[in-house]
Amino acid sequence: MTIDIKPLVKLMKKRDLKGARDWLEANRGKIDPNDEFARGYLLALQGMVSALESGGELAAINKVLEKKYSGEQIAEIISETRSRIAQKFRPADERGFNTAWVDILSELSVKNPED
């Protein structure tokens, strides 16, 4: 599974919810429905976009985008999530879900001059 999430992250940063939803729909076909890891990954992305659409202030993605977490806190979340991913007993869909979070948080942590 190879999906470039950078466009999605840019849309999320801009709070372009229609663009983010459109990106998800356009990339849904790139996911093998029989691949549990990929289904978990997509589920996490869908959940993030849904949380943005609902505007729930307690949703983690909203807190991250509103900079309610420090860089250190985000780094700790990434570290803890990577530890869960490394646990072989975890189901593939859960590892995919957690990998999506690591990928999104890592990308959000990158300083881009155009942002």
N, C-alpha and C positions, 0 to 999 in steps of 0.2 A: 504494500500500500504506500503510494507516494502522493501526498497532497501538499501543495504549497499553501501554508496557512497565513503567510504574510499579508495577502490581500484581505483576508477575513479580519486579521488583527487591526489593520488600518481602518476598516469599516467600523469595527467595534470602538476604536478610539474616537472616531468621528461621531459615534452614536448614530450611524447610518443603518437603521434597523432593517429597512427594506433591502438595502444593498447586501447586508449580512445574510438575510433570509434568502435572497436570490443566489448568493454565493453557495449557501448550503445546498439549495436545490440543484444548482449546476454541478456540484461535486458529488452529490449523492450517487450518481451513476458510476463513479470511479470506485465505489466501495463494493466489494464482493459480499453479497448478502449471506453467504455461507461462512464467511470469515468472522469468527466471534470477536477477535481483537479489533478488527475494523468496525464492527457494529458498536462495540463499546466506545471506540474513539468518536464515531459519529454521534452517538448518544450524548456524550459530554459536550460536543460542539453545539448540538441542538439545544441542550439545557442551558448553555451559556447565552445563546441568542434569545431563548425564551425568557430567561431572567432579565435580560436587558429590555426586552419588550414589555415585561410586566412592571419594570421599574422598582422592584422590591429592594429596599435599602439594606436588607440583611443578606442579600445574595452576594456570595463571595466575589463574583465577577464585577458586580457594581462597586463593591468596596475597593477592589483593585483599581478600577478605572477612575474612581473618585479619589484615589491616592490616600485611602484611609489605612493602608498598610505601608510600613516603611520598606525600603529596599532590603533591609535585614530580615524583616518578617517574611517577605516574599521568598527570599533565598532559603529561609528555614522551611517554608511550605514546600518548595521545590525539592529540597533535600529529603524531607520526610516522605514525600510522594514517590521519589525515586527509590527509596528504601522499600516501600510497598510493592513497587513494580518488580523489584529484584526477587521478591519472595515467590519461589516457584509454585507454591501451593495455591496461589491466587488464580482464579479462573481467567481465561484469556480476555473475556469481555471487560473484566475489572481492570486488568493490566492496560487494555486499550483506553479505557475511560481515564485512568490515571495518567497515561502517556499524553493524552490530549491536553490535560491540565498542565503538565510540565511544559509541553511545547508552547502553549498559549502564554503561560506566565513567563517563560524564558524569552519569548518574543516581545512581550510587553515590557520586559526589563531592559531590553536593548535600547540604547539612546540613538534615535534616528534624527538627523538634522532637519528632515522635512516635516517632522511632527511638531 
